[in-house]
Amino acid sequence: MTSRNQALFDAAQRRIPGGVNSPVRAFRSVGGIPPFLREGRGAHVWDEDGKRYTDYVGSWGPLILGHAHPNVIRAVQDTAARGLSFGTPTALEVEMAERLCALLPCMEMVRLVSSGTEATMSAIRLARGASGRDLLIKFEGCYHGHSDSLLVKAGSGLLTFGHPSSGGVPDDLARHTLVLDYNDTEGLERAFAEHADRVAALIVEPVAGNMNLVAPRPGFLQAACDLCTRHGAVLIFDEVMTGFRVGPRGAQGLYGIEPDLLTLGKVIGGGMPVAAFGGRRELMEHIAPLGAVYQAGTLSGNPVAVAAGLATLDGISAPGFYEALEKRTRQLVDGLNESAKRHGIRFSAQSVGGMFGLYFAEHCPESYAEVMSCDKEAFNRFFHAMLDAGHYFAPSAYEAGFVSAAHEESDIAATLAAADAYFSKARR
Ligand SMILES: *Cc1c(COP(=O)(O)O)cnc(C)c1O
């Protein structure tokens, strides 16, 4: 059997570490060969062997309107025809900044960057620069991009400082990051009691989407907000994934909490490299050239990328957009839950807006430890059965999934039928 996917993956591995430009794409967690995708339309993608899949990854979140949405493609083509980059301010950037500030109450000023990693890295530098403090609080299992301060895991004891979770990150830097348990309000209170006046910032995914999906327990985000306010620390909501994904105002709208700083990415670029950080004016005025916190980018605010983002923001502002997206996503998770239950499979699923989590466990997890105790092998078998049947879920038990506005009821129904066929045979 000659497979173009296989041949490409062989070639890729000779020249690109692991054959991929971002590790999770290599399928190491689930095993096997990743499909090399060459085309997407609406809810569907095609690989280099011509096989079609219903896509529940959506480029890991950005494609909320589906693949190759005509308005987004037209915006990109029209803008590109006038030049790709100028390195000067452009009108499109102003439009994007005004739109973001109008949509998100906490956003008084914003700066555009090209990746979520840059957005969180810069927000943390800003928080440290503005507060004159160094200590950062983050939560185990939350991912905020791959900058040094954030590739840190919990130390061995409670409230001990973090250790690097990647080679190449100095211990000395990791010691400035305290890693706590997500959804553990008491742990958070203890950390502030001990380190109160040293905490520059707390960064959190308000709905965690990088350890599968973990929703915040009632009160957890409010406690984080109150503690930051009381102790003069900057509250950073990392909404690179949840922004315009879980609702029209992201997670801050869903839970009614306004962070001091907010990071965005994914959806606001609609598949192109646009991300942003912003928030309270008095904080943002510390950014160069107004203030002493340096941040820059040759391609920041790139007009072609911003045009794709603006067209995507147009799409999501259609009346009833989020109600429809939420309903479709719930159709998927409800159907999977029912089917698994009928066949006696230990499985649960949940959704928030247009993102969802699937767990081979009795209940939806509320902590990193609970996510880690899900049956990974059972997920991997499910994943490959679904992939064979033409339904592409995230290739890891620790990633959230995404539904787009292009997914129709019939797409979801076909996926549910395939899952039901699998569950009926998987019963032990
Ligand atoms: C994807 C993601 C990032 C990193 O964004 P990149 O564009 O991949 O650098 C940061 N934070 C969260 C919550 C994300 O989901």
The ligand as a Tripos MOL2 file, in Angstrom:
@<TRIPOS>MOLECULE
LIG
   15    15     1     0     0
SMALL
NO_CHARGES

@<TRIPOS>ATOM
      1 C1         -2.8890   27.9390   22.2310 C.3       1 LIG1
      2 C2         -2.7220   28.6000   23.5320 C.ar      1 LIG1
      3 C3         -1.6210   29.4260   23.8070 C.ar      1 LIG1
      4 C4         -0.4580   29.5740   22.8640 C.3       1 LIG1
      5 O1         -0.8120   30.1290   21.6640 O.3       1 LIG1
      6 P1          0.1760   29.9430   20.3930 P.3       1 LIG1
      7 O2         -0.4500   30.7850   19.3380 O.co2     1 LIG1
      8 O3          0.1700   28.4660   20.0930 O.co2     1 LIG1
      9 O4          1.5150   30.4110   20.8110 O.co2     1 LIG1
     10 C5         -1.6010   30.1210   24.9920 C.ar      1 LIG1
     11 N1         -2.6000   29.9850   25.8860 N.ar      1 LIG1
     12 C6         -3.6530   29.1810   25.6750 C.ar      1 LIG1
     13 C7         -4.7440   29.1040   26.6840 C.3       1 LIG1
     14 C8         -3.7470   28.4570   24.4970 C.ar      1 LIG1
     15 O5         -4.7810   27.6240   24.3140 O.3       1 LIG1
@<TRIPOS>BOND
     1     1     2 1
     2     2     3 ar
     3     2    14 ar
     4     3     4 1
     5     3    10 ar
     6     4     5 1
     7     5     6 1
     8     6     7 2
     9     6     8 1
    10     6     9 1
    11    10    11 ar
    12    11    12 ar
    13    12    13 1
    14    12    14 ar
    15    14    15 1
@<TRIPOS>SUBSTRUCTURE
     1 LIG1         1 GROUP 0 **** ****
